[in-house]
Amino acid sequence: MAERIVISNRKGGTGKTTVSVNLAAEMAAKGYNVVILDLDTQSHCADGLGVHPDGKYVHDVFKTPKTPLNNCLYQSHHDNLWLCPADPNYIHSQTPSGDKQLDQAIHAAGFDERFDLIIIDTPPSLDALLINALNAGTSVIVPFIPHFLSYQGIKQLVKLIHKVKINDNPCLTLGGFLPTMANQTWRHHKQVIKDVELHFGKARLLPAIRSDIKLADAFLSGQPIRVFAPKSRAAEDFKALGCYLAPRYPPSATHNL
């Protein structure tokens, strides 16, 4: 079965999409077969990979029952990396009341056998899309900017993850907290990172992604940072993150693509 990594934080602007695109690209470069399911209707994962959808989106599985997830599967310009893009015109209130549609669609499409990693980018809102993502996931990575308000958002999200795990998805685990846009020379950033480590345990704190304007430039070019600026500090950080996570998620897919 593929590892299904939900990238989530209920606070916007924490770098969820940046993490989704660049972590996916890093793992694909290591030989993993990776697909991103973009549930965030800003649809920026397509921008970050230079993919131009032709009108078929991951949100179609919510709008029309039993729509095959394979219908919206696009191969990126990078080996081993695929995308099911978001519909920028999707209205969140259209999501049906059930909370297992995404999980069912993943099973029906055979993605667990076709991919090693399924990375699910989520919207910042607390709604049926986020609950669907958590019910479909096996682990959650929480990007956060190291300041006080993000720390409060983390604690709220952890309560939600725990609730979903207890009530609906016992396989869901907390994959870790990922500092983004981090500057460890700033006292406040250092203190918040330390607080997260003390509260949740050192093992749950992932290697930080430092602030780097080249990440924005990479999105503008439609390329992951490892391709756009391979010697940048952000590329170095995502490479370190990929190396850190790889032992947790050994490849296991049959790769019937």
C-alpha positions in Angstrom: 0.0 0.0 0.0 1.2 3.5 -0.8 2.0 5.9 1.9 -0.6 8.7 1.8 0.9 11.9 3.2 -1.5 14.7 4.0 0.1 18.2 4.0 -2.1 20.2 6.2 -2.4 23.3 8.4 -5.7 25.1 9.0 -3.8 28.4 8.8 -3.2 29.7 5.3 0.2 30.9 4.0 2.3 28.3 5.8 3.7 26.8 2.6 1.6 23.7 2.2 1.6 23.8 -1.6 5.3 24.6 -1.7 6.0 21.6 0.5 3.7 19.4 -1.5 5.3 20.2 -4.9 8.9 20.2 -3.7 8.7 17.2 -1.4 7.0 15.2 -4.2 9.7 16.3 -6.7 12.5 15.3 -4.3 11.0 11.9 -3.6 10.4 11.3 -7.4 14.0 12.1 -8.0 14.9 9.3 -5.6 13.0 6.8 -7.7 9.7 6.9 -5.9 6.5 6.9 -8.0 4.6 9.9 -6.6 1.3 11.5 -7.3 0.0 14.8 -5.8 -3.8 15.1 -5.2 -4.4 18.9 -5.0 -7.5 19.6 -2.9 -6.7 23.3 -2.5 -8.8 25.2 -5.1 -6.1 27.8 -5.6 -4.7 25.0 -7.9 -1.1 26.1 -7.4 0.3 22.6 -7.6 -0.3 22.7 -11.3 1.5 26.0 -11.5 4.5 24.6 -9.5 4.9 21.7 -11.9 4.1 23.5 -15.1 1.0 21.3 -15.7 -1.8 22.7 -17.8 -5.1 20.8 -17.0 -7.6 20.4 -19.8 -10.7 20.6 -17.7 -10.5 17.4 -15.6 -9.8 17.8 -11.9 -9.5 15.9 -8.7 -12.7 17.7 -7.4 -14.7 15.9 -10.1 -14.8 12.8 -7.7 -16.8 15.0 -5.3 -19.1 16.6 -7.9 -20.1 13.4 -9.7 -20.3 10.1 -7.8 -18.0 7.3 -9.0 -16.0 9.6 -11.3 -12.7 7.7 -11.9 -9.7 9.4 -10.3 -7.7 8.3 -13.3 -9.6 10.7 -15.5 -7.7 13.7 -14.0 -4.2 12.0 -13.8 -1.6 14.1 -15.6 2.1 13.2 -15.9 4.4 16.1 -15.1 7.6 16.9 -17.0 9.6 15.1 -14.4 10.2 11.4 -14.2 8.0 9.5 -11.7 5.9 12.5 -10.8 2.1 12.8 -11.5 -0.6 15.2 -10.5 -4.4 15.2 -10.0 -4.9 19.0 -10.2 -7.5 21.1 -8.3 -10.5 22.8 -9.9 -10.1 26.6 -9.3 -13.8 27.0 -9.8 -14.9 24.4 -7.3 -17.2 25.6 -4.6 -16.4 24.0 -1.2 -20.1 23.8 -0.2 -20.7 21.5 -3.2 -18.8 18.7 -1.4 -21.3 15.9 -0.4 -21.9 15.2 3.2 -19.9 12.0 3.2 -16.3 12.0 4.3 -14.9 8.9 2.5 -15.2 9.9 -1.1 -11.5 10.5 -1.6 -10.5 7.3 0.1 -12.9 5.4 -2.0 -11.7 7.1 -5.2 -8.1 6.2 -4.4 -9.0 2.6 -3.8 -11.1 2.4 -7.0 -8.3 3.9 -9.1 -5.7 1.4 -7.8 -3.4 4.2 -6.7 -2.1 2.2 -3.7 -0.7 -0.3 -6.1 0.5 2.2 -8.7 2.3 4.6 -6.5 4.8 4.6 -3.6 3.7 8.0 -2.3 0.3 9.8 -2.5 0.8 13.4 -1.4 -2.5 15.3 -0.6 -2.3 19.1 -0.6 -5.2 20.5 1.5 -7.1 23.8 1.7 -6.7 25.8 5.0 -10.4 25.7 5.7 -12.0 23.2 8.1 -14.6 21.6 5.8 -15.5 18.3 4.1 -12.4 18.5 1.8 -10.0 18.5 4.7 -11.9 15.8 6.5 -11.9 13.7 3.3 -8.1 14.2 3.1 -7.6 13.1 6.7 -9.8 10.1 6.3 -7.8 9.1 3.2 -4.4 9.7 4.7 -1.9 7.4 6.6 0.2 10.3 7.9 0.0 14.1 8.3 2.9 16.5 7.8 2.1 20.0 9.3 4.1 22.9 7.7 4.2 25.9 10.0 5.8 29.3 10.1 7.6 29.6 13.5 5.5 32.3 15.1 3.0 32.3 17.9 -0.2 32.2 15.8 1.0 29.2 13.8 1.8 27.4 17.1 -1.8 27.9 18.2 -3.1 26.6 14.8 -0.9 23.5 15.2 -2.5 22.6 18.5 -6.0 23.0 17.0 -5.1 20.8 14.0 -3.6 18.1 16.3 -7.0 17.9 18.1 -8.7 17.4 14.8 -6.2 14.7 13.7 -6.8 12.9 17.0 -10.5 13.1 16.6 -10.4 11.7 13.0 -8.0 8.9 14.2 -10.3 7.9 17.0 -13.6 8.0 15.2 -12.9 7.2 11.5 -9.3 6.5 10.5 -7.2 4.5 13.0 -4.4 4.2 10.5 -3.7 8.0 10.6 -0.4 9.0 12.2 1.3 12.4 12.9 4.2 12.4 10.5 5.8 15.6 11.9 5.9 19.3 12.1 7.9 21.1 9.4 9.1 24.6 10.0 8.9 26.7 6.8 10.2 30.2 6.0 12.4 29.6 9.0 15.2 31.9 10.1 17.0 30.4 13.1 18.9 33.6 13.7 15.6 35.2 14.8 14.9 34.7 18.5 11.1 34.3 18.1 11.5 31.7 15.4 14.0 29.8 17.5 11.7 29.9 20.5 8.6 28.7 18.7 10.5 25.8 17.1 11.8 24.9 20.6 8.2 25.1 22.0 6.9 22.7 19.3 9.8 20.3 20.1 9.1 20.4 23.8 5.3 20.0 23.4 5.2 17.3 20.8 8.7 15.6 21.1 11.9 16.0 19.2 11.2 13.1 16.9 8.2 14.9 15.5 10.1 18.0 14.5 11.3 17.7 10.8 14.3 19.5 9.3 13.4 23.1 8.6 12.9 24.8 5.2 14.6 28.2 5.3 13.1 31.3 3.8 14.3 31.6 0.1 12.9 34.0 -2.6 13.9 31.4 -5.2 11.0 29.2 -4.1 8.6 31.9 -5.5 10.7 32.2 -8.6 10.6 28.5 -9.1 6.8 28.5 -9.0 6.7 31.3 -11.6 8.9 29.2 -13.9 6.7 26.1 -13.3 9.5 24.0 -11.9 10.4 22.4 -8.5 13.2 24.2 -6.7 15.6 21.2 -7.2 15.4 21.8 -11.0 15.1 25.6 -11.0 17.8 26.4 -8.5 19.6 23.2 -7.4 22.3 25.1 -5.5 19.9 27.3 -3.5 19.4 26.9 0.2 15.8 25.9 -0.3 16.9 23.1 -2.7 19.4 22.0 -0.1 16.7 22.0 2.6 14.2 19.9 0.6 17.0 17.5 -0.3 17.7 17.1 3.4 14.0 16.6 4.1 13.7 13.9 1.4 16.8 12.1 2.9 15.3 12.3 6.3 11.9 11.0 5.3 13.0 8.3 2.8 13.7 5.6 5.5 10.2 6.1 6.9 8.6 5.5 3.5 10.3 2.6 1.7 9.1 2.1 -1.9 6.6 -0.7 -2.2 4.5 -0.1 -5.2 4.2 -2.5 -8.1 4.5 0.5 -10.5 1.8 -0.7 -13.0 1.6 2.7 -14.7 
